Amino acid sequence: MIVLPLVIMMVGCTKLNETLNSSLSQSQAANSLNAQLLLNAAYVDLITPFNGQDQVFSLEENASDESLVPTRGGDWDDNGVWRVIHNHTWNADHQQVLNVFNSLNKLNFDATNVLTFTTTKQQAAEARFLRAYSLYYLLDLYGQYPFRNPGDNLLNPPVVLSGTAGLNFIISELKTVLPDLAPTTNNKKIATQDAARTLLMHCYLQRGAIANRAAPTFAATDMDSVIYYGNQIMSNNIYSYAADYFDNFKANNGNSPEIIFAYPNSSGNVVNSSGIQARWMMTLHYNSYSAQAPNAGWNGFSTMSDFYNTFGVNALGPVPTTYSMADSSLDSRIGLRYNSNITPYSGIRPGMLVGQQYDAAGNPEKDRKNQPLAFTPTIASNMIETGSNLEVAGIRVIKYVPDFTDAGGKYYSSNSGNWLILMRYPDVVLMVAEAQMRKGNNAQALLLVNQLRAARNAPALTSMSLVNPANVDDPTTLLAERGRELYWESYRRTDLIRFGVFLKIWQYKPNDDPKNLVYPVPTQALASNPNLKQNPGY
C-alpha cells in the first residue's frame, strides 16, 4: 500500500521532469509518473529491514562477536529472542527471522511492481538495483529467495533461486542496469553506478562463500572483479576519508565524503523518517541524557570486551572521557569527545562507552539506583543480569551521533537528521585489500589498510594476515580491521562466514552448529510458497 502524502513528498524531491522528454506520449508520461511513485515507495521500503534494531542489524550483528543484548532484570528478555540470536540457537519460528524475511521481500516485490509500468531507463535500472539489493541479503541470510517477473500471475507462488544460480542472477542484473543508473554524483540517496559497483564487489567477494559457507574458496577471476570495480570507484576522485570518523554518522551527514548510498533523514521531518534515533537509544542508559531527559535511553545493546580490545586498548583499564584527536594516540574509531552539536547539550561521547559517564558539565552521572553510571566490560555468562550492576553491565556503542538540533537541546530529536548509511567508501577500500590478499598481494593490501588507519589516527601495521582461526578477535588481521572500521554497520556475520570463523567460540557463545551458517526459512514462508525449501538441519 502506498501512503499518498508520503509518496507525494518524495516525488517533490525527484528530477522526474528531466527524464520525461518529448519522445514520451502523454499516456507514457502518466505511466512513468506512476512508476516514479512506486519507485519512491520502494526506496522507503529500505527503512524497515535496514534501520530497525530487530531486523538485518540483529541477524548480522547480534549473531556475531560485535553485539549482544543482555537481559537486565525485567528488561530486554522478550522470551529470550535476543539471547537466542547471540547463542546461535534460533529456529524457523523466531520472530526476527520471519520479520527480516518479510521486510526484504516487501522491497523485492515492490521494486518488481515498478517494472510493470512504462518507465524511463533510469527508473527501471533503479528498481532492478533495489530488487537486487534485497535479493542479495535474502540469499546471504537464508540461502535462497523468491522471485517474480513483472506481470507474473500472482495466484502462482514465486519461483525460488538459491546458491550460485541465485547469486549469478543478481550479478547479471547489476551488470545489465549499471549503464542506465545515474553516474556517480552528489545524489547519494538514489541508486547510482557506484552503488551497483559496490554491490557487485560484495557479490564477487561472497561467491565462494555462497557456494560453500563451510569452506569458502576464492577464485582469482572473482577477486579480479572485486579489484576492477573497486578501482573504478577509488579512481573517480569523488570519495575521501572524513576529517573525523564520526562526521560520517552525525546529523545532516548527507555531505559525508564517504557515503556511496544512504537513506536520507532530515531533522524534525516526520515524513519518511527512518527513526534512526533507535541506533543510539537502543544502547544508551535510561539516564544517559541526565537532567535533560531522564529515562530517554533503552539500556539494551552492548559490545564485548574481546572486540573492544581489538582497538588496542584494555577494556579493564580506565578510558579517558575528555581528549581530542590532537592529543590522543588512540584509534579515533573507538570514540572521542565529539565537537559537534552534541557537546553543548550532553556528555555522551560517540564510539565505545566504558567506565564512568559524565554530563555536559563534566559531572559524573548516576544510574537509577543512584549508583555511579559506570559501564563495565563484564557481562553475565548467560547474558542474564540480576545483580546490582545489571544497569551498567556491558560496553555501549554510539555509532550514530545523537541529533539534538530539532529538540533545541532538550534531549534528542524525535525525527533525527542522521542519514542511514547503506554503503560507505572504506568498505570498498577494504574489499579491494581483501581481494589483493587473497591473490597473494599482501603489500598492496597493507598499503591500502595503512592509508585508512592513518585517516583514523591509528598507527601503521607492519604486517597483517587475513584471519587468525584460533582467535577471531586477533587485532592484527584484516578481519579485525573490517571490524574496527565497519562495526555495527550490519556486515559482521557475513564477514565471519567468509573468513571461515563464524562457527568459532567467542564471548557468551559457548558452542555452535554448522546449520547456523544460514538462517532457517521461516515456517510461515514455507507454508505460503511450496517452492521454498527448508535449509538442512532445521
C-alpha positions in Angstrom: 0.0 0.0 0.0 1.3 3.5 -0.9 0.6 6.2 1.6 -0.2 9.2 -0.6 1.2 12.1 1.4 4.5 10.2 1.8 4.8 9.5 -1.9 3.9 13.0 -2.9 6.7 14.4 -0.7 9.2 12.1 -2.3 8.1 13.0 -5.8 8.8 16.6 -5.0 12.4 15.6 -4.3 12.9 13.9 -7.7 14.0 15.2 -11.0 11.4 13.4 -12.9 10.8 16.1 -15.4 14.4 15.8 -16.6 13.8 12.3 -17.7 10.4 12.8 -19.4 11.3 14.2 -22.8 9.3 14.7 -25.9 9.8 11.1 -27.1 7.2 10.0 -24.5 3.5 10.2 -25.2 1.1 11.7 -22.7 0.0 8.2 -21.6 3.6 7.0 -21.4 4.4 10.1 -19.3 1.5 9.3 -17.0 2.8 5.7 -16.7 6.2 7.0 -15.9 4.9 9.2 -13.2 3.1 6.2 -11.7 6.3 4.3 -11.9 8.1 7.0 -10.1 5.5 6.9 -7.3 6.1 3.2 -6.9 9.9 3.6 -7.1 9.8 6.2 -4.3 7.8 3.8 -2.2 10.4 1.1 -2.9 13.1 3.4 -1.6 11.0 3.9 1.6 10.9 0.1 1.9 14.7 0.3 2.8 13.7 1.7 6.2 12.3 -1.4 7.8 15.0 -4.1 7.1 18.0 -1.8 7.3 17.1 0.7 10.1 15.4 -1.4 12.8 17.5 -2.8 15.6 15.5 -6.1 15.4 15.9 -6.5 11.7 19.0 -7.1 9.5 21.1 -5.4 12.2 20.2 -8.0 14.7 20.7 -11.0 12.4 24.1 -9.6 11.3 25.5 -8.0 14.5 23.8 -9.8 17.4 24.8 -13.1 15.8 28.4 -12.0 15.8 31.3 -11.1 18.2 30.4 -7.4 18.0 27.0 -7.2 19.7 24.6 -8.7 22.2 21.6 -7.7 24.2 21.8 -8.8 27.9 18.6 -9.3 29.8 18.6 -6.7 32.6 16.2 -7.8 35.2 12.8 -7.5 33.5 14.1 -5.5 30.6 15.2 -7.0 27.2 14.1 -10.5 28.0 11.3 -10.7 25.3 11.2 -14.5 25.8 14.9 -14.8 25.1 14.8 -13.7 21.5 17.9 -11.6 21.8 20.0 -14.1 23.6 18.9 -16.8 21.1 20.4 -14.8 18.3 23.8 -14.4 20.0 23.9 -18.0 21.2 23.0 -19.3 17.7 20.1 -21.3 19.0 17.4 -19.8 16.8 14.8 -21.8 14.9 12.4 -21.4 12.0 9.7 -19.7 14.2 11.9 -17.0 15.6 10.1 -13.7 15.1 13.1 -11.7 13.9 14.0 -14.4 11.3 10.4 -14.1 10.0 10.3 -10.3 10.1 13.6 -9.8 8.2 12.4 -12.3 5.5 9.2 -10.4 5.1 10.6 -6.9 5.1 13.3 -7.8 2.5 10.7 -9.4 0.3 8.5 -6.4 0.5 11.3 -4.4 -1.1 11.9 -7.3 -3.5 8.3 -7.3 -4.8 7.6 -3.6 -4.6 10.7 -3.0 -6.7 9.4 -5.6 -9.2 6.0 -3.8 -9.3 7.7 -0.7 -10.7 8.6 -2.6 -13.7 5.0 -3.3 -14.6 4.7 0.3 -15.6 6.2 2.2 -18.5 9.5 3.5 -17.1 12.4 5.5 -18.2 15.7 3.5 -18.4 16.9 5.1 -15.2 13.7 4.3 -13.3 13.8 0.7 -14.4 17.5 0.5 -13.5 17.0 1.9 -10.0 14.1 -0.5 -9.4 16.1 -3.5 -10.6 19.0 -2.4 -8.4 16.7 -2.2 -5.3 15.4 -5.6 -6.1 19.0 -7.0 -6.5 19.9 -5.3 -3.2 17.1 -7.2 -1.4 17.8 -10.4 -3.2 21.5 -10.3 -2.1 20.6 -10.0 1.5 17.9 -12.8 1.2 20.5 -15.1 -0.4 23.2 -14.3 2.2 20.9 -14.8 5.2 18.6 -17.6 4.0 20.4 -19.2 1.1 17.5 -18.6 -1.3 15.0 -16.1 -2.4 11.6 -16.0 -4.1 11.4 -14.1 -7.4 8.7 -12.9 -9.8 9.0 -11.3 -13.2 6.8 -8.3 -13.9 3.3 -9.5 -14.9 3.6 -13.0 -13.4 0.3 -14.5 -12.3 0.1 -13.5 -8.6 -2.0 -16.6 -8.0 1.0 -18.8 -8.6 3.8 -19.0 -6.0 7.0 -17.2 -7.0 9.9 -19.3 -8.3 12.9 -19.7 -6.0 16.6 -19.2 -6.8 19.3 -20.4 -4.5 23.1 -20.8 -4.1 25.4 -19.9 -7.0 22.5 -19.7 -9.5 20.8 -17.1 -7.3 24.0 -15.1 -7.0 24.7 -15.2 -10.7 21.3 -13.8 -11.4 22.0 -10.9 -9.1 25.3 -10.2 -10.8 23.7 -10.4 -14.2 21.0 -7.9 -13.2 23.6 -5.4 -11.8 25.8 -5.6 -14.8 22.8 -5.1 -17.1 21.4 -2.0 -15.3 24.7 -0.3 -14.4 25.0 1.8 -17.6 21.4 3.1 -17.1 21.9 4.2 -13.5 22.8 7.8 -12.7 26.5 8.5 -12.9 28.0 9.0 -9.5 27.2 12.4 -8.3 26.4 14.0 -5.0 22.9 12.4 -5.1 23.7 9.7 -2.6 20.1 8.9 -1.8 19.4 7.0 -5.0 21.0 4.0 -6.6 23.9 5.2 -8.7 26.5 3.4 -10.8 28.9 3.3 -7.8 26.2 1.7 -5.7 25.9 -1.0 -8.3 29.7 -1.4 -8.4 29.8 -1.7 -4.6 27.1 -4.4 -4.6 28.9 -6.2 -7.4 32.1 -6.2 -5.3 30.2 -7.9 -2.5 28.7 -10.5 -4.8 32.1 -11.5 -6.3 33.8 -11.5 -2.9 31.0 -13.7 -1.5 30.6 -16.0 -4.4 32.8 -18.8 -2.9 31.0 -18.4 0.5 27.6 -18.6 -1.1 28.6 -21.8 -2.9 30.1 -23.4 0.2 29.7 -21.5 3.5 31.5 -24.2 5.4 34.7 -23.9 3.3 34.7 -20.8 1.1 37.0 -20.6 -1.8 38.1 -17.5 -3.7 38.6 -17.8 -7.5 41.2 -15.4 -8.9 38.8 -14.2 -11.5 36.3 -13.2 -8.8 39.0 -11.4 -6.9 40.0 -9.6 -10.1 36.4 -8.5 -10.5 36.4 -7.1 -6.9 39.5 -5.1 -7.7 38.2 -4.0 -11.1 35.0 -2.4 -9.7 36.8 -1.2 -6.6 39.4 0.6 -8.6 36.7 2.3 -10.7 35.2 3.7 -7.5 38.5 4.6 -5.9 39.9 6.4 -9.0 37.0 8.7 -9.7 38.1 11.2 -7.1 34.7 11.6 -5.6 35.3 10.0 -2.3 37.8 10.6 0.5 38.1 9.9 4.2 36.2 12.2 6.5 38.2 14.5 8.7 36.6 13.0 11.8 35.3 9.4 11.7 32.0 10.3 13.4 31.2 13.1 10.9 30.0 10.2 8.8 27.3 9.5 11.3 26.2 12.9 12.7 23.0 14.8 12.0 22.9 16.1 8.4 25.7 13.7 7.4 24.5 13.6 3.8 27.5 15.6 2.7 30.0 13.0 4.1 32.7 12.3 1.5 32.5 8.6 2.4 28.8 7.9 1.6 28.0 6.0 -1.6 24.4 5.1 -0.8 22.2 6.1 2.1 18.7 6.6 3.2 18.1 10.4 3.8 16.6 11.7 7.1 16.0 15.4 7.9 16.0 16.8 11.5 12.4 17.5 12.6 10.8 15.9 9.5 8.5 13.1 10.4 7.6 12.3 6.8 9.7 9.3 5.6 11.9 9.5 8.7 13.6 6.1 9.3 13.7 6.5 13.0 17.4 6.5 13.0 17.5 7.6 16.7 16.9 3.9 17.6 20.6 3.3 16.8 21.6 5.2 19.9 18.5 4.8 22.0 18.9 1.0 22.0 22.3 1.2 23.7 22.2 4.3 26.0 21.3 4.0 29.6 18.0 5.3 30.8 19.7 8.3 32.4 22.3 8.9 29.7 20.7 12.3 29.0 20.9 13.2 32.7 18.7 16.2 33.7 17.7 17.0 30.1 15.7 13.8 29.6 15.7 11.1 32.2 14.5 7.7 31.1 15.4 8.5 27.5 17.6 5.6 26.7 16.6 1.9 26.3 19.6 0.4 28.0 20.0 -2.7 25.8 22.7 -3.3 23.2 26.3 -3.8 24.2 29.6 -5.0 22.7 32.1 -7.4 24.2 35.5 -6.7 25.8 37.3 -9.0 23.3 36.0 -7.0 20.4 36.7 -3.7 22.2 40.3 -4.8 22.8 40.9 -5.1 19.0 41.3 -1.3 19.1 44.5 -1.7 21.1 43.2 -0.6 24.5 42.5 -2.6 27.6 38.8 -2.6 28.4 39.6 -3.4 32.0 41.5 -0.1 32.4 40.3 3.5 32.6 39.2 5.2 29.4 39.7 8.9 29.1 36.5 11.0 28.9 37.9 14.2 27.7 40.6 14.0 25.0 40.9 15.2 21.4 42.3 13.9 18.1 45.3 16.1 18.6 46.5 14.7 21.9 45.2 11.1 21.7 47.2 8.2 20.4 44.0 6.1 20.4 42.3 4.9 17.2 39.7 7.6 16.6 37.1 5.0 15.8 36.9 3.9 19.4 35.5 7.4 20.2 36.5 11.0 21.0 34.9 13.8 22.8 33.0 15.0 19.8 33.0 18.7 19.0 29.6 18.9 17.2 26.1 19.8 18.2 26.1 17.0 20.8 28.7 18.5 23.1 26.8 21.6 24.4 23.8 19.5 25.3 25.2 16.2 26.6 28.3 14.5 27.8 27.6 11.5 25.5 30.7 10.5 23.6 30.4 8.7 20.3 32.1 5.4 20.0 32.7 2.8 22.7 31.4 3.8 26.1 33.1 2.1 29.1 33.7 3.4 32.6 32.2 6.4 34.4 29.9 8.6 32.2 29.6 12.3 32.5 27.1 15.0 31.7 27.9 18.1 29.5 29.3 20.0 32.5 31.7 17.1 33.4 29.6 15.9 36.4 29.6 12.1 36.9 26.2 10.6 36.1 24.3 8.0 38.2 22.1 5.1 37.4 18.5 4.7 38.6 19.8 3.3 41.9 21.8 6.4 42.4 25.0 4.5 41.9 27.8 5.7 39.5 26.8 5.3 35.9 30.0 3.4 35.0 29.7 0.9 32.2 31.6 -2.4 32.9 33.1 -4.8 30.3 31.8 -7.8 32.3 28.5 -9.4 31.3 27.0 -12.5 33.0 28.0 -15.6 31.1 24.3 -16.5 30.4 23.6 -12.9 29.4 21.0 -12.6 32.2 21.9 -9.8 34.6 20.3 -9.9 38.1 22.9 -8.3 40.4 23.4 -4.7 41.5 25.3 -3.9 38.2 22.5 -5.0 35.9 22.0 -1.5 34.6 25.7 -0.8 33.8 26.9 -4.2 32.5 28.3 -4.1 29.0 30.3 -1.7 26.9 27.9 0.6 25.0 28.3 1.7 21.4 27.3 5.1 19.9 27.9 4.8 16.2 25.4 7.5 15.1 25.9 10.8 16.9 22.6 11.8 18.6 20.9 14.7 16.9 19.9 17.5 19.3 19.2 20.1 16.7 15.4 19.7 16.3 14.8 19.4 20.0 16.6 22.7 20.8 19.0 21.0 23.1 16.3 19.4 25.2 17.5 15.9 24.7 17.3 14.5 21.2 15.3 14.8 18.0 12.3 12.5 17.7 12.9 12.7 13.9 16.6 12.8 13.7 18.6 14.1 10.7 21.3 11.4 10.5 21.2 9.7 7.2 21.1 5.9 7.4 24.3 4.7 5.7 23.9 1.7 3.4 27.2 1.8 1.5 30.4 3.6 2.5 33.7 4.1 0.8 36.0 2.4 3.3 34.1 -0.8 2.8 35.2 -0.6 -0.9 38.8 0.0 0.1 38.8 -2.9 2.5 37.2 -5.2 -0.1 39.9 -4.4 -2.6 42.5 -5.0 0.1 40.9 -8.4 0.9 40.9 -9.4 -2.8 44.5 -8.4 -3.1 45.5 -10.5 -0.1 43.5 -13.5 -1.4 45.6 -13.2 -4.6 48.8 -13.0 -2.6 49.4 -9.3 -3.0 49.9 -8.6 0.7 52.0 -5.4 0.2 49.3 -3.7 -1.8 46.6 -4.7 0.7 48.7 -3.4 3.6 49.3 -0.1 1.9 45.5 0.4 1.5 44.8 -0.5 5.1 47.5 1.7 6.5 46.2 4.7 4.5 42.8 4.1 6.1 44.4 3.7 9.5 46.3 7.0 9.1 43.0 8.7 8.5 41.7 7.2 11.7 44.7 8.3 13.8 45.8 4.7 14.2 49.4 3.6 13.9 50.5 1.7 10.8 50.6 -2.0 10.8 53.9 -3.6 9.9 52.3 -6.9 8.9 48.8 -8.3 8.6 47.2 -11.7 8.0 43.7 -12.3 6.7 42.4 -14.0 9.8 43.6 -16.0 12.8 41.4 -19.1 13.1 42.5 -19.6 16.7 41.4 -16.1 17.7 38.5 -14.4 16.0 39.4 -11.1 17.6 43.2 -11.1 16.9 43.8 -7.3 16.3 46.5 -7.9 13.6 44.2 -9.3 10.9 42.2 -7.8 8.0 39.1 -9.2 9.6 39.8 -7.1 12.7 40.4 -4.0 10.6 37.0 -4.5 8.9 35.5 -4.8 12.4 37.2 -1.6 13.7 36.0 0.4 10.6 32.6 -1.1 10.0 31.4 -2.2 13.4 27.6 -2.0 13.9 27.0 -1.4 10.2 25.5 -4.9 9.6 28.4 -6.6 7.9 29.9 -8.7 10.7 28.1 -12.1 10.4 28.7 -12.1 6.7 32.4 -11.3 7.2 32.9 -14.0 9.8 31.4 -16.6 7.5 33.6 -15.5 4.5 36.7 -15.6 6.7 35.8 -19.1 7.9 35.4 -18.3 11.6 31.6 -17.9 12.2 31.3 -21.2 14.0 34.2 -20.5 16.3 33.5 -19.9 20.0 33.6 -16.4 21.3 32.4 -14.5 24.3 28.9 -15.6 25.5 28.6 -18.1 22.7 29.7 -21.5 24.2 29.1 -23.7 21.1 27.7 -23.8 17.6 26.3 -25.9 14.8 27.1 -25.9 11.1 23.5 -25.4 10.2 23.8 -21.9 11.6 25.8 -20.8 8.6 22.5 -19.9 7.1 19.2 -18.9 8.8 16.2 -21.2 8.5 13.4 -20.3 6.1 10.6 -19.1 8.3 7.8 -21.7 8.9 5.2 -19.2 7.7 7.1 -18.6 4.4 7.3 -22.4 3.8 3.6 -22.7 4.2 2.8 -19.9 1.7 5.3 -20.9 -1.0 6.0 -24.6 -1.7 8.9 -23.7 -3.9 10.9 -22.6 -0.8 12.9 -25.5 0.8 13.9 -25.6 4.4 17.7 -25.4 4.9 19.4 -28.5 6.2 19.4 -29.1 9.9 16.2 -27.1 10.7 
